[in-house]
């Protein structure tokens, strides 16, 4: 059936399969099903609403409100929330049930939930393990000697990246797995010593690749398989290839930027596959792998019977509208950052580690069950608004609250952006759906103007940096460099400078946030368009909009071209 989005007014389809999955996920209490209603917003607006709650990358210095120790936090000091450092928050020095309250049936649920958020201490960083020397990171576990990396696990000696697993000595990356010594790479798997490489697998010692597999010692190539010593898809001898590399002044910012433009132009002349993915059965989406009977999912692995899920990299089943995580997640709806053996979650944010039957709760983990509207609970059951009930009391009250939320139009919706703990520009919503400050405020959402002070002995515009990295003085570590694009100051840290010098790379001219946005622009939107294959003329679904300049092939036509 067709519906009109309550936020953007766009028409969107709700399929019979969508409704069947919602029916399957709908909670049952005392033999009665409390049906999840069809979505009132289109997929894009539903995703934006979830992302407006999700601050992954914005970090600040502040004090722990219990120990008074200086800490790093996703909550800036001007926020009205009580914030505890991770070890304190998970410790025994406070009890989340002390903040419990009764539900008021004369008021909307979300309004009362926001009041609870302003009372219960918040977790300073979403970190699931004791990382080593990796203070300025968030949304991760098992890190060592890492700095400003987010949304991932298992890294060592890495900096400035987002979405990763099992990486070492990588800088400035987005969505990489099992990589080492990689710089400015996007969507790469099992790559080694690669620079400016995108959407490639098992490549090594290469520059400027796109959609390559099993290549080494290649430069400026697209769609190659198992090749060596190629330059812009032309086969060279080893001696010719090495002579070409000697002519390329890798430590010159101007030379690298010029070569980057040349590579991007070259890539436009070579076809791309309509959507990326492998080992799938009956699947629609992009960057989806090893999945079955799954629709409109993006950046996902090992999904089964799921719909409208994004960035679930470690598997889910019977889930709908979930952004980030997964990992043995089942029967869950409209959640953001949830996973690790969880089931039956509705409208949750940061719920993990063996939780079951949790609705509209935040920062709950470690084998909780039967929670509704709770914050910060571990090993608890049958709680509503951080108040303990018997099983019978819980079931009766939870059922009444669901009926109440049906009447207020809140049931099935995610928390509204106006109630987010963060400014829109602090969240991943700004990355996926960028808005200006006035646009955000006109919607009644929040915007943060807080800037963490940056101590520096000298400030220099990026445009005035020496072109060649060899001419950069050692005291650059004490400078604040003004981003050439935004004017926002940033610093170079010692380990970062060592990496540039070791690999003969120029210093970046853009702030880490701007570099993240530049890399993110190489990823296609979480959206599919109807268009035609440039080779066969057949109708296809693609993550490349029809007006884009890329040459887009259907899967079979692409395979014939590449293989």
C-alpha positions in Angstrom: 0.0 0.0 0.0 1.0 3.6 -0.6 1.5 6.0 2.3 2.6 9.7 2.6 5.6 10.4 4.8 4.5 12.5 7.9 7.9 14.3 7.8 8.8 15.0 4.2 5.4 14.2 2.5 7.0 11.9 0.0 5.0 8.9 -1.1 6.4 5.5 0.0 5.3 1.9 -0.3 4.5 -0.4 2.6 4.6 -3.9 1.2 2.7 -7.0 2.4 6.1 -8.4 3.4 6.8 -5.3 5.6 3.4 -5.8 7.3 4.1 -9.5 7.9 7.4 -8.8 9.5 5.9 -6.1 11.8 3.2 -8.7 12.8 5.9 -11.2 13.6 7.9 -8.7 15.7 4.9 -7.3 17.6 5.1 -8.1 21.3 2.7 -10.5 23.0 1.7 -10.1 26.7 -0.7 -12.4 28.4 -1.7 -14.0 25.1 -2.6 -10.6 23.5 -0.6 -9.1 20.6 0.1 -5.4 20.7 0.5 -4.8 17.0 3.2 -2.5 15.7 1.5 -0.1 13.2 2.7 0.5 9.7 5.4 3.2 9.6 4.3 6.8 9.2 7.5 8.0 7.7 9.5 6.9 4.7 12.7 4.8 5.1 15.0 7.9 4.7 13.1 9.9 7.4 13.0 6.9 9.8 16.7 6.5 9.4 17.3 10.2 10.0 15.2 10.1 13.1 17.3 7.3 14.6 20.6 8.8 13.6 19.7 12.1 15.3 20.0 10.2 18.6 23.4 8.7 17.7 26.6 10.6 18.5 29.5 8.5 17.4 32.2 11.0 16.6 31.9 14.2 18.7 34.1 14.0 21.7 34.8 16.5 24.5 36.7 17.0 27.7 34.6 17.2 30.8 34.5 16.0 34.4 32.9 12.8 35.7 30.1 13.9 37.8 30.8 11.3 40.5 34.6 11.1 40.7 35.3 14.7 39.5 38.0 13.2 37.3 38.7 14.7 33.9 37.4 12.4 31.2 36.6 12.2 27.5 32.9 12.1 26.7 30.4 12.3 23.9 28.5 14.7 26.2 29.9 18.3 26.0 30.3 20.1 29.3 27.3 22.4 28.6 24.9 19.5 28.4 22.3 19.2 31.2 23.0 15.5 31.8 24.8 13.8 34.7 27.7 11.9 33.1 29.9 9.1 34.6 33.1 7.7 33.2 32.8 4.1 32.0 34.4 2.3 34.9 32.4 4.3 37.4 29.1 3.9 35.4 29.5 0.1 35.3 30.6 0.0 38.9 28.7 -0.5 42.2 28.9 3.0 43.4 25.4 3.9 42.2 22.1 2.3 41.6 20.0 3.2 38.5 16.8 2.0 40.3 17.2 5.0 42.7 16.1 7.2 39.9 12.9 5.2 39.3 9.5 6.9 38.9 5.9 6.0 38.1 4.4 6.4 34.6 1.9 9.3 34.2 -0.9 8.3 31.9 -2.0 11.9 31.5 1.2 12.7 29.6 3.0 11.5 26.4 5.5 8.7 26.9 8.4 10.5 25.1 8.1 13.6 27.2 8.4 11.5 30.4 11.3 9.5 28.9 13.2 12.7 28.3 12.8 13.7 31.9 14.3 10.4 33.0 17.2 11.0 30.6 17.9 14.2 32.3 18.1 12.5 35.7 19.8 9.1 35.3 23.6 9.3 34.9 24.7 8.8 31.3 27.6 6.6 30.1 30.5 8.9 29.1 31.6 6.7 26.1 30.0 3.8 24.4 33.0 1.5 24.9 32.5 -2.2 25.6 36.0 -3.2 26.8 39.1 -1.8 28.6 40.9 -0.3 25.6 44.7 0.4 25.9 45.9 3.9 25.3 42.9 4.8 23.2 41.1 7.5 25.2 39.9 9.6 22.3 37.7 6.9 20.7 34.1 5.9 21.0 31.6 3.2 19.9 34.1 0.4 20.0 36.0 -2.4 21.8 39.4 -4.1 21.9 41.5 -1.1 20.8 45.2 -0.4 21.4 47.1 2.8 20.7 44.3 4.3 18.6 43.1 7.8 18.3 39.8 9.3 16.9 38.4 6.1 15.5 34.8 5.1 15.8 32.3 2.3 15.3 34.4 -0.8 15.3 36.5 -3.4 17.1 40.0 -4.8 17.2 42.4 -2.1 16.1 46.0 -1.3 16.9 48.0 1.9 16.1 45.1 3.4 14.0 43.8 7.0 13.7 41.0 9.0 12.1 38.5 6.3 10.9 35.0 5.1 11.1 33.6 1.5 10.9 36.3 -1.1 11.1 37.3 -4.6 12.4 40.6 -6.2 12.8 42.9 -3.5 11.5 46.5 -2.3 12.2 48.4 0.9 11.4 45.7 2.4 9.3 44.9 6.2 9.0 41.9 8.0 7.5 39.6 5.2 6.6 35.9 4.4 6.3 34.5 0.8 6.4 37.6 -1.4 6.3 38.1 -4.9 7.6 41.3 -6.9 8.2 43.5 -4.3 6.7 47.0 -3.1 7.6 49.1 0.0 6.7 46.3 1.5 4.7 45.7 5.2 4.2 42.6 7.0 2.8 40.8 3.7 2.1 37.0 3.2 1.8 35.2 -0.1 1.9 38.2 -2.4 1.7 38.7 -5.9 3.0 42.0 -7.7 3.6 44.2 -5.0 2.0 47.8 -4.2 2.9 49.8 -1.1 2.3 47.2 0.5 0.1 46.7 4.3 -0.4 43.5 5.9 -1.8 41.9 2.5 -2.5 38.1 2.0 -2.6 35.8 -0.9 -2.8 38.6 -3.4 -3.1 39.5 -6.8 -1.7 42.8 -8.6 -1.0 45.0 -5.9 -2.6 48.4 -4.8 -1.6 51.1 -2.2 -2.3 48.8 -0.2 -4.5 47.6 3.4 -5.1 44.3 4.7 -6.4 42.2 1.5 -7.0 38.5 1.1 -7.3 36.6 -2.3 -7.4 39.8 -4.4 -7.6 40.3 -7.9 -6.2 43.6 -9.7 -5.6 45.8 -7.0 -7.1 49.2 -5.9 -6.0 51.6 -3.3 -7.2 48.9 -1.5 -9.2 48.2 2.2 -9.6 45.1 4.0 -10.8 43.2 0.9 -11.8 39.5 -0.1 -11.8 37.8 -3.5 -12.1 41.0 -5.5 -12.2 41.2 -9.1 -11.0 44.5 -10.8 -9.9 46.7 -8.3 -11.6 50.2 -7.0 -10.9 52.3 -4.0 -12.2 49.3 -2.2 -13.9 49.1 1.6 -14.3 45.6 2.9 -15.2 44.7 -0.6 -16.3 47.6 -1.0 -18.7 50.0 -3.9 -18.1 53.6 -2.9 -17.4 56.8 -4.7 -16.7 58.1 -4.6 -13.1 60.8 -2.2 -14.3 58.3 0.1 -16.1 56.0 0.1 -13.0 58.9 1.0 -10.7 60.1 3.7 -13.0 56.5 5.2 -13.0 56.4 5.2 -9.2 59.7 7.0 -9.0 58.3 9.8 -11.1 55.4 10.3 -8.8 56.3 12.6 -5.9 54.2 11.1 -3.2 55.2 13.6 -0.5 53.9 16.5 -2.6 50.4 17.6 -1.7 49.9 19.2 -5.1 51.1 16.0 -6.9 48.9 13.7 -4.9 45.8 15.9 -5.4 46.5 16.1 -9.2 46.8 12.3 -9.4 43.7 11.9 -7.3 41.7 14.0 -9.9 43.2 12.0 -12.7 42.2 8.7 -11.0 38.7 9.9 -10.4 38.3 10.9 -14.0 39.7 7.5 -15.1 37.2 5.7 -12.8 34.3 7.4 -14.5 35.2 5.9 -17.8 35.0 2.3 -16.3 31.7 0.7 -15.3 30.4 0.1 -11.8 28.1 -2.7 -10.7 24.5 -1.4 -10.1 24.8 -2.6 -6.4 27.7 -4.2 -4.6 27.3 -7.5 -2.9 28.2 -11.2 -3.0 26.8 -14.6 -1.8 23.2 -13.4 -1.5 19.9 -15.0 -2.2 16.8 -12.9 -2.9 18.3 -9.7 -1.6 17.9 -6.0 -2.5 20.2 -3.3 -1.1 23.8 -2.2 -1.5 27.1 -3.4 0.1 25.2 -6.5 1.4 26.9 -9.9 1.7 26.1 -13.5 2.7 22.4 -12.6 3.2 19.0 -14.2 2.4 15.5 -13.0 1.8 16.4 -9.5 2.8 15.1 -6.2 1.4 16.4 -2.6 1.3 19.4 -3.3 3.5 22.7 -1.5 3.2 26.2 -2.1 4.5 25.1 -5.4 6.0 26.5 -8.9 6.4 24.7 -12.2 7.2 21.2 -10.9 7.3 18.1 -13.2 7.1 14.5 -12.1 6.6 15.4 -8.5 7.4 14.1 -5.2 6.0 15.4 -1.6 6.0 18.5 -2.3 8.1 21.8 -0.4 7.8 25.3 -1.0 8.9 24.6 -4.3 10.6 28.0 -5.9 10.0 27.7 -9.1 12.1 24.3 -10.6 11.4 20.6 -10.3 12.2 17.4 -12.2 11.6 13.8 -11.0 11.4 14.7 -7.4 12.1 13.4 -4.2 10.6 14.7 -0.6 10.7 17.8 -1.3 12.7 20.9 1.0 12.3 24.3 -0.4 13.4 25.4 -3.6 15.1 23.4 -6.8 14.9 25.6 -9.8 16.0 22.9 -12.5 16.7 20.1 -10.0 16.8 16.5 -11.2 16.3 12.9 -9.9 16.1 13.7 -6.3 16.7 12.3 -3.1 15.3 13.2 0.6 15.0 16.5 0.5 17.0 19.7 2.3 16.8 23.0 0.7 18.0 21.8 -2.6 19.3 23.3 -6.1 19.2 25.1 -9.1 20.7 22.5 -11.9 21.4 19.5 -9.6 21.7 15.9 -10.4 20.9 12.6 -8.6 20.9 13.8 -5.0 21.0 11.5 -2.1 20.1 12.5 1.5 19.8 15.8 1.0 21.7 19.1 2.9 21.7 22.3 1.2 22.9 20.9 -2.0 24.2 23.2 -5.0 24.1 24.7 -8.2 25.5 21.9 -10.8 25.9 18.9 -8.5 26.4 15.4 -9.8 25.6 12.0 -8.1 25.5 13.1 -4.5 25.9 11.1 -1.5 24.7 12.1 2.1 24.4 15.1 1.8 26.7 18.6 3.3 26.6 22.0 2.0 27.7 20.7 -1.3 29.0 22.8 -4.4 28.8 24.0 -7.6 30.3 21.1 -10.0 30.3 18.2 -7.7 31.0 14.7 -8.8 30.2 11.2 -7.2 30.3 12.2 -3.6 30.5 10.1 -0.6 29.3 11.3 2.9 29.3 14.5 2.2 31.3 18.0 3.8 31.3 21.3 2.3 32.5 20.1 -1.1 33.8 22.2 -4.2 33.9 21.1 -7.7 35.0 17.5 -6.5 35.7 14.0 -7.7 34.8 10.5 -6.4 35.0 11.3 -2.7 35.3 9.4 0.3 33.9 10.9 3.8 34.1 13.7 2.3 36.3 11.2 1.1 38.9 11.2 -2.6 39.9 7.9 -4.6 39.6 6.8 -8.2 39.9 6.4 -10.1 36.6 2.6 -9.8 36.9 2.7 -6.1 37.7 5.1 -5.5 34.8 3.0 -7.2 32.3 -0.1 -5.4 33.3 1.5 -1.9 33.3 3.5 -2.5 30.1 0.3 -3.4 28.3 -1.4 -0.3 29.6 1.6 1.9 28.4 1.5 0.3 24.9 -2.2 1.1 24.6 -1.5 4.6 25.9 1.3 5.1 23.3 -1.1 3.8 20.6 -3.5 6.6 21.5 -0.8 9.3 21.5 0.7 8.0 18.2 4.0 7.2 19.8 3.8 3.4 19.6 6.2 2.1 17.0 8.0 5.4 16.5 11.6 6.0 17.5 12.5 8.8 20.0 11.9 12.2 18.3 15.0 14.2 17.4 13.8 17.1 19.6 14.5 14.9 22.6 18.0 13.8 21.6 20.8 14.3 24.1 22.9 15.9 21.3 22.8 18.7 18.8 21.8 17.4 15.3 25.3 18.5 14.1 26.9 16.3 16.7 25.2 13.1 15.4 25.5 10.8 12.5 22.3 12.4 11.1 24.5 15.3 10.0 26.7 12.9 8.1 23.9 11.1 6.2 21.4 14.0 6.0 23.4 17.3 6.3 21.4 20.4 7.3 22.2 24.0 8.1 21.7 25.3 11.6 18.6 27.3 10.7 17.1 24.3 9.0 17.6 22.2 12.1 16.2 24.9 14.4 13.1 25.4 12.2 12.3 21.7 12.7 12.4 22.3 16.5 15.6 20.1 16.8 18.7 21.0 18.7 22.0 22.4 17.4 25.3 22.5 19.3 27.6 25.5 19.1 30.0 24.2 21.7 33.6 24.0 20.6 36.3 22.4 22.7 39.3 24.7 23.1 42.4 23.7 21.1 45.7 24.7 22.7 48.4 25.7 20.2 51.5 27.9 20.1 50.8 28.9 16.5 48.0 29.0 14.0 48.5 28.6 10.3 46.1 28.3 7.4 46.4 24.9 5.6 47.0 26.8 2.4 50.3 28.1 3.8 51.8 24.7 4.7 54.8 23.7 2.6 53.7 21.6 -0.3 56.3 18.9 0.3 56.2 16.9 3.5 60.0 16.9 3.6 59.8 20.7 4.3 57.5 20.5 7.3 59.3 21.4 10.5 59.2 19.3 13.6 57.3 22.0 15.6 54.2 21.5 13.4 53.1 19.3 16.3 52.5 22.5 18.3 50.6 24.3 15.5 46.9 24.6 15.0 46.2 24.2 11.2 43.1 25.9 9.8 41.1 23.5 7.5 41.3 24.7 3.9 37.6 23.9 3.5 35.9 24.9 6.8 38.5 27.0 8.6 38.1 24.7 11.7 41.5 24.2 13.5 43.1 20.8 13.9 46.4 19.4 15.1 48.9 16.8 13.9 49.9 14.3 16.6 53.4 12.8 16.8 52.5 9.2 15.7 50.5 10.7 12.8 53.5 12.7 11.6 55.7 9.6 11.9 53.3 7.7 9.6 53.3 10.5 7.0 57.1 10.6 7.0 57.6 6.9 6.9 55.2 6.5 4.0 56.3 9.7 2.3 52.9 11.3 2.4 51.9 15.0 2.5 50.2 16.4 5.6 46.4 16.7 5.3 45.0 20.1 4.6 41.5 19.4 6.0 40.1 18.8 9.5 39.5 15.2 10.4 35.7 15.8 10.3 36.0 17.2 6.8 38.2 14.3 5.7 35.6 11.9 7.1 32.9 13.7 5.0 35.1 13.5 1.9 35.5 9.7 2.3 31.8 9.3 3.1 30.9 11.0 -0.2 32.3 8.0 -2.0 29.7 5.8 -0.4 26.3 5.7 -2.2 23.2 6.8 -0.3 21.1 4.2 1.5 18.6 4.3 -1.4 17.8 2.4 -4.6 16.7 3.9 -7.9 15.1 2.4 -11.0 17.4 2.9 -14.0 18.7 1.0 -17.0 21.9 -1.0 -17.5 24.3 1.0 -19.7 25.2 -2.1 -21.6 22.0 -4.2 -22.0 19.3 -1.6 -21.5 17.5 -3.8 -19.0 15.7 -2.3 -16.0 17.8 -2.5 -12.8 17.7 -1.3 -9.2 20.8 0.7 -8.4 22.3 2.8 -5.6 23.5 5.1 -8.3 20.9 7.8 -9.0 20.0 8.1 -12.8 21.5 11.5 -13.1 24.9 10.5 -11.8 27.8 10.3 -14.3 29.0 6.7 -13.6 28.5 4.0 -16.2 26.3 1.5 -14.4 26.0 -2.1 -15.4 23.7 -4.9 -14.3 25.4 -7.7 -12.4 25.8 -10.1 -15.3 26.9 -7.4 -17.7 29.5 -6.3 -15.1 30.8 -9.8 -14.7 31.2 -10.2 -18.4 33.1 -6.9 -18.5 35.4 -7.7 -15.6 36.0 -11.4 -16.1 
